[in-house]
């Protein structure tokens, strides 16, 4: 069965600090997708990134970067030079690609507070 | 395309009443998901469809919950004999999954949700 664990329930940092959100996953499938979504106070889930398990290259998009480590089943998300607008709940999610159980499941989320 | 649309945005109902929510996915998406989210929790999987076929229904769901996706387009989620514990945000998402060409797969796009309050 699939499982996504986000051990950090809440993080607070001062603006301009770097912050890393942890995500650990479990799956029996060898091919899967990993996702990060942002849920700002407005409530709508906003897609940030999708990573294929067969592509271990890390990705950077502006102040956001993602570190995919297959060996440790982790897909961590780092925000560099954080801003107040980054305050939100962030969800990591997992979906098998070829398996019969290919629904998307989510972790419980990490609430991030960026303090001015 | 205007994205995933959910109606109504808010619903207040008395305990014991039936409610129905509607989701209109992005037009070219073959996958449609329903999730439930309560305060401080992540989206909890309820059910999902590939075109008109319902692939799985969460074991956490009681028989009071039913979902349909006739003709593989919009979907409805019905809750019969609502209980106070059903109060939550109900989220719909759609995506495209193509097991032949993975490059065509998309992420799931979410609607704004329907907030249900059972009084």
Boltz contact constraints between the chains, C-beta under 6 A:
constraints:
  - contact:
      token1: [A, 44]
      token2: [B, 112]
      max_distance: 6.0
  - contact:
      token1: [A, 45]
      token2: [B, 110]
      max_distance: 6.0
  - contact:
      token1: [A, 47]
      token2: [B, 107]
      max_distance: 6.0
  - contact:
      token1: [A, 50]
      token2: [B, 107]
      max_distance: 6.0
  - contact:
      token1: [A, 91]
      token2: [B, 42]
      max_distance: 6.0
  - contact:
      token1: [A, 103]
      token2: [B, 45]
      max_distance: 6.0
  - contact:
      token1: [A, 103]
      token2: [B, 48]
      max_distance: 6.0
  - contact:
      token1: [A, 104]
      token2: [B, 108]
      max_distance: 6.0
  - contact:
      token1: [A, 105]
      token2: [B, 45]
      max_distance: 6.0
  - contact:
      token1: [A, 106]
      token2: [B, 42]
      max_distance: 6.0
  - contact:
      token1: [A, 106]
      token2: [B, 43]
      max_distance: 6.0
  - contact:
      token1: [A, 107]
      token2: [B, 42]
      max_distance: 6.0
  - contact:
      token1: [A, 108]
      token2: [B, 41]
      max_distance: 6.0
  - contact:
      token1: [A, 108]
      token2: [B, 42]
      max_distance: 6.0
  - contact:
      token1: [A, 109]
      token2: [B, 42]
      max_distance: 6.0
